[in-house]
């Protein structure tokens, strides 16, 4: 029986989905990663691990920023458009990465109708002792996000995987003291930033538990600052990975966890897999076939998700450009198609729909 898109996504996150195989373009076919011949019948779905709200999606759903950042109903309505308008196999909230830092006391600059909220003022200076806010998940925008997850489960939970997205401890710490202070300290005095990362780990665990309690099917951890564009592999291993691991361990396999880190990650792909994440969302800067091969040699089965370029293909390209990147990602061995990173809000809806269509068309080519 054909799987629904929701089932395809969940199967892929469990590592049961086929790696897209044998995309024959005349040249050699990609290696078969599953001995199971059923995998030849399996399908590949498209999701967006990071934010996918666009101005056109706001028009179609009648739910707009900034309300969709703060109120559960428009937040859920806009997110649901991911499934009902774009055709994605998963929906997610929220749209920005400032939720945790705001509760720690960061001043937030509202982005109005066109931009996501950003951090105007960091709550701490390096050397301060961070304080974990009591009742973390009852503060700030978290109650609205949890309510949006419950609404999404009711409204589109049959057809799409509902994902709650939190920020990784290293990136929350960057939001607490500022990225340049954090980067400088990570080189010279790494011990001085541990209290922030520790606090962020504790609150990430609380937030993850609340997301699960609200009924989410999957958790996304966006650790955008833990990118090798920002830090060395050594810093990733010392200051990011151990804390990602603790958050993922606290989820305890109750729901699958997708970790998303930006940029070129080739040197730490096996370290990311070792965090226990159920899937890794990467950008097209990553050499996915090389990572898959390394994984296979090490007996790592963690699915990789990606990697349609959000600017080159989705924002500036044509639907044909998008389809070409979907086919390339599939041939490279991703288990689920997704944009590399956050989708720009002025991205044409037609290109996002083309991503979904091209992913659907892969099934027939197999
Ligand atoms: Zn990213």
Boltz pocket constraint, residues with backbone or C-beta under 6 A from the ligand:
constraints:
  - pocket:
      binder: B
      contacts: [[A, 50], [A, 224], [A, 260], [A, 261], [A, 262], [A, 263], [A, 340], [A, 341], [A, 342]]
      max_distance: 6.0
